[in-house]
Amino acid sequence: MPRSPDRLRVAIVAGESSGDLLGAGLLKELKQSNKHLSAVGIGGPLMEAEGLLSWYSMGQLSVMGYAEVLVKLPQLLWLRYRLRKQIEAYNPDVFIGIDAPDFNIGLERKLRTKSIPVIHYVSPSIWAWRYERVNKIRESVDQMLVLFPFEKSIYDLEKIAAIHVGHPLAKMNTKDLDKSAARDILGTSQEGRLIALLPGSRRLEIKRHAGLMLAVANRLASTFSDIRFVIPAVDESAKEEINNLALRTYPPLAQRLICVLGNASTVFRASDLALVASGTATLEGAMSGCPMVVTYRVSVITAWLMRRKAHAKFVALPNIIANKLVIPEFIQEDADPEIIAKSMIELLTDVRKIEFMRSEFEIIKSSLTVESDAPAGDAIMRFLSERKV
């Protein structure tokens, strides 16, 4: 297929909402230097708003855990095969896989054998578990764009081309929206304590964490008369599911709870404390300066397999980046409402612990900041320019 010299043809695949956010930012960066950018693949509404033609629903890739993936494995393999054939026919200037390593790395390896340049954006957490994946990455990726500075050191050691592009969340300016303004946006009272509950964006995460978090909230409500709760839901369906669960299980608590669509960053800035399912949301909370407690549950099989291959001492991203326990973690068997509520009560009544957490968040934010305004886009354009030389 003949190429226009001023047109950049990109194939790109993101597997979940955090990848959709990163992908949208990346497409926006690329459009600054390529007015005739053409992008196809898989993405969500944010990427589509930046011009992506999404061939399949991003929701088809949003699967978590070993046991859960096994159920959908035949569909995922068939989807990856069809997608690969479409990308090969499209013959892009570059393929960009955003996170979703279990889906993207295998796809990238096949595309690379067809001489399609491959960039992977967001390193798999090889520093936390399954380090052996680095060998597949070496076979599959021409360049890795990493979010955390310590990741580049790993890839340098493994002699895999990598660039630290920083984390987009580090650009958040917490002074743009103070607590009072954030509460006005959410329509909540300026008085009293506000606690954020973030059970996750995937359906299975909501199923595993929403009930747990409401149980914690119910215990907090019995301790503090002025306390209220806010949950950012990923969509209307999730919002309805959470509201119905609250009404069924803790009717009085439902009167103190509001569920809003999206707006996680606003929710964090409006809140005095958050209970967060481990994932990118923990970093968003840290960049917003919101103190938090982290929890997470997976299936028994997934937990057993992950523990066998785990390397990291911590689960929450801010703890991993700081290499110490900044945020309390309550994972799997420790994800008990009574224990979590006790930890949150201690934080709500100890200003020193809150201030320590916020000061550590500032240090983390500084470590994730890079000089360029468009670091990922710049890295991709340099990569393509160097290949043409």
Secondary structure by P-SEA (a helix, b strand, c coil): ccccccbbbbbbbbccaaaaaaaaaaaaaaacccccccccccccaaaaaacccccccccccccccaaaaaaaaaaaaaaaaaaaaaaaaacccbbbbcccccccaaaaaaaaaaccbbbbccccccccccccaaaaaaacccbbbbccaaaaaaaaaaccccccccccccccccccccaaaaaaaaccccccbbbbbbccccaaaaaacaaaaaaaaaaaaaccccbbbbbbbccaaaaaaaaaaaaaccaaaaaaccccccaaaaaaaacccccccccaaaaaaaaacccbbbbbcccaaaaaaaaaacccccccaaaaaaccccbbbbccccccaaaaaaaaaaaaacaaaaaaaaaaaaaaaaaaccccccaaaaaaaaaaaaaac
